[in-house]
Amino acid sequence: EDFLAAGPIAGDGDLDASLRPSSLTDFIGQPRVREQLELVLHAARARGRTPDHILLSGPPGLGKTSLAMIIAGEMGAAIRITSGPALERAGDLAAMLSNLVEGDVLFIDEIHRIARPAEEMLYLAMEDFRVDVVVGKGPGATSIPLEVAPFTLVGATTRSGALTGPLRDRFGFTAHMEFYETGELVRVLQRSAAILGIAIEPEAAAEVAGRSRGTPRIANRLLRRVRDYAEVRGDGRVDLSAARAALAVYDVDELGLDRLDRAVLGALVRGFGGGPVGVSTLAVAVGEEPATVEEVCEPFLVRAGMIARTPRGRVATAAAWHHLGLQPPAGAMD
Ligand code: ADP
C-alpha cells in the first residue's frame, strides 16, 4: 500500500493493534501527561470512584487512543469506543450511554466533530449521569429521564480550540500531547522492532526516528517500509544504508516532511511569496481540506520551525525557503 497516499492520519490496522502499549509503564514519552494521569487514576482508585472525565488533545498518531485504552486497563474497566462523526443523532449517543456499566470508559475520538444535539445530551450525562430522551414530536413530546451508570468519558481531539466552552468545562483534566523527541521515537522503534522480530541497528533506528515527524504512528509505519526494503534488497537486517535508501524510495525527506507537508510549504513559498496567507487559501492551493492542513500539517511545520502563525496568516520562515533549495527574500522570518 502507499502510505504517503494514505497520509499520516490513516492507521495501520493489525500492525497498530499489536504495537499498542498496554500500560502506562509501556507508554513511551509524554512524561508530563503520564505523571498527570498517574495521579488522577491513582486518586480515583484510592477513593473507589470513577476518575473525572479526561480530554486528550494533540495531533494524530501521538497515542491518544492508546492512552484511552490504558486508562480503562489501569482502572480495570471496559472501554467502549465511538467517534464524534458517528454520533450524528442524539439517539445514537443515548443508546451508547444507556448500555454503559458502572466504571466503564467511554472513548469518543474526534469529539470536536460531535453534532450539537448529541453534545447537549452529553453535558447532562457527564455532569449528572442521566439523559433526557425526548419521545414524540411537537406539543405532545415528552422527555423521559434515564439514569446512566457512572462512567468516565475520555475524549480525543486534534483541535481542542474547536470544542465549545461548555463541553470543555466538563472535563476534569486535559492532557496536551506533544510531538515526541527523537530519542523517545528510537525507543518506540526498538520496542516495535522487538515485537515484530525486526533486526534494526541503532544508527538506522536513529535515522528513522529523526524522520518520523515526531509521531510514533509514523515511526512504526516507516519501520515496516525499511524492513520491506531490507528484506527485498538485502539480508533483512536494517542498517543505516538500508534505512536511508528505503526512506529515499518512499520520498521522506531529511526532516521527515511528507508529500503534503512539502506541497503546503511549496505553495506558501512559490505561490504566495512566503505569505502571509490564510490557512483555507493554502488548503485550496494544495487541494486538501483546511482541517487537514490545519490539524495535521501545520502543527508539525510550526514545530519544525518552517512556518509561523501570525495574526495576518501563515508565513514561511527562512528555514522553509532553504529547505526548498531557495534563497529567502530579505526580511524573511527566522
Ligand atoms: P492517536 O489516537 O493519537 O491518533 P494512537 O493511540 O492510535 O494515536 O497511536 C498510534 C500508534 O502509535 C499506536 O498503535 C502505537 O503503535 C503507537 N504509539 C503511540 N504512542 C505510543 C507510545 N507512547 N509508545 C509506544 N507506541 C506508541
Residues whose N, C-alpha, C, O or C-beta is under 5 A from the ligand:
A	BS01	ADP	D16 A17 L19 R20 P21 D26 F27 I28 G29 P59 P60 G61 L62 G63 K64 T65 S66 L67 V188 P216 R217
